[in-house]
Amino acid sequence: MVQIVIILAYFALTVFIGIRATKKSDSSTSFHGAQLGVVMIVAASTGEWLGGTSTTGVSEYGFEYGISGAWYTVANGIGVLFLAIFFAKLYRSLDTVTVPGILAHFIGKDARFVASILLIFVMIVVGSSQVIAAGTLGVEILGLPFWASVLILGVVFIIYTIAGGMNAVGSTNVVHLVCMYGGVVLALVVALKGLGGGSELTADLPQEPYFQPMGIGVSKATSWIIASLLGACTAQAGLQPVLAAKDVKTARKASFITAAVVAPFGVFTVLLGMIAKVQYGPEIEAMGGGKFALPVLMMHMHPAIGGVVLASIFAAILSTVSPIILASGTMFTKDVMLRKLKDQDDKKVLYVSRASTAVAGLVCIALAVIFYYQKAKILDLVYFAYTIRGALFIILLYGIYWKRLSEKGAIASMLLTAVVGVFWVAWNTVTGSFPINPNISETYAAVFTAAIATPVFTLIFPKAIESEK
């Protein structure tokens, strides 16, 4: 009961902060983000990288594979660092708040439309994974069926996001970030004490794979790194606050800080998953596997401590769902509906922004239920989405550095890359292995396809021919 009260109180605080931000989101520009400072950028951007995936998802991998599951946040930190060093300054100077807007600058308007559709798909998949994480906690804490838990929690996410937009995301994520780090550190200290110390962990779990840096497999770990490295540069939810920075210097500084905040977080949650394996392994397996590692561990702690830690996990999920559905709504409004809305007043644009953000949230809820009952691993869902995003960055690189790139060639490459990525995942789902070679994951397949197909399609649809028309 104490745990439920604490979590409901935290939810109420989140909704209150989000709705208060409505006063600062009375225009479409403020709703999507503008003139943001370092703190707001770091808080909002971090939500892309630390959420249900970095808590429930990483602990699931810790439960099943051990310490190597921490590669998720480490890889994300590396990706954001890459963004900070090489592209934050360039992106912010383009005066756009969407990744498809960046592609439009270097490739063309039609490429912008295609990229927006693919990236909205990516955001929806990632958002669904966050809702799954929230739902698993709701099942354990509230005792509800998964679908009911997801519906209730998902509606909360939607309400405060459409109320305050980017201001709501930034304001609530400042609170979430403090709660997240404080909660997982507290949980780790208490859990290790209850276990009898770190030596008990090493004694009760096998060295392989639980204490191997590449226990999840070299192919998977490297594919995570590649997907994060490339995906960070086309991650709408993570980039939108950066693109809305008050100036270039602020955008770059905030990106460096975000990388430093993101990278170490998974170490804490992966250790919690490993502790859950030792203490409550059979119980967690009976419930449905590693997705329930954190909820079960927290429910066995002192009610007050467990409530605080569970609130921190919800904070992590809330911090990610909101920027993701906001990013989806922003891209739909700016990049899909742009031509239809350009002659409309700002109230109309703001209405479409809020409506499309709400629809994105509802789609995430529906897909979360489907993915959950299909037993999909949370991190696998996320990295499938990252694969598409990373491949788009390869095409964008051609647009930035290769003047001969044709828009038709870029669009053909985008579409082929998406088809290859979906095929690779579908094949693996049906057969249990990847086509061609078991070590060539969907990340490698999509990136290689983008790298090769882009110049090939440009030769087939050369830029000179387009300009003659």
Sequence and secondary structure as in RCSB ss.txt:
>XXXX:A:sequence
MVQIVIILAYFALTVFIGIRATKKSDSSTSFHGAQLGVVMIVAASTGEWLGGTSTTGVSEYGFEYGISGAWYTVA
NGIGVLFLAIFFAKLYRSLDTVTVPGILAHFIGKDARFVASILLIFVMIVVGSSQVIAAGTLGVEILGLPFWASV
LILGVVFIIYTIAGGMNAVGSTNVVHLVCMYGGVVLALVVALKGLGGGSELTADLPQEPYFQPMGIGVSKATSWI
IASLLGACTAQAGLQPVLAAKDVKTARKASFITAAVVAPFGVFTVLLGMIAKVQYGPEIEAMGGGKFALPVLMMH
MHPAIGGVVLASIFAAILSTVSPIILASGTMFTKDVMLRKLKDQDDKKVLYVSRASTAVAGLVCIALAVIFYYQK
AKILDLVYFAYTIRGALFIILLYGIYWKRLSEKGAIASMLLTAVVGVFWVAWNTVTGSFPINPNISETYAAVFTA
AIATPVFTLIFPKAIESEK
>XXXX:A:secstr
 HHHHHHHHHHHHHHHHHHHGGGG  SHHHHH  SB HHHHHHHHHHHHSSTIIIIIHHHHHHHT GGGGHHHHH
HHHHHHHHHHHTHHHHHTT  SSHHHHHHHHT HHHHHHHHHHHHHHHHHHHHHHHHHHHHHHHHHH   HHHHH
HHHHHHHHHHHHHHHHHHHHHHHHHHHHHHHHHHHHHHHHHHHHHT HHHHHHHS HHHHT TTTT HHHHHHHH
HHHHHHGGG HHHHHHHHTBSSHHHHHHHHHHHHHHHTTHHHHHHHHHHHHHHHHHHHHHHHTSGGGHHHHHHHT
S HHHHHHHHHHHHHHHHHHHHHHHHHHHHHIIIIISHHHHTTS HHHHHHHHHHHHHHHHHHHHHHHHHHHHTT
  HHHHHHHHHHHHHHHHHHHHHHHH TT  HHHHHHHHHHHHHHHHHHHHHHHHHSS SS TT  HHHHHHHHH
HHHHHHHHHHS HHHHHH 
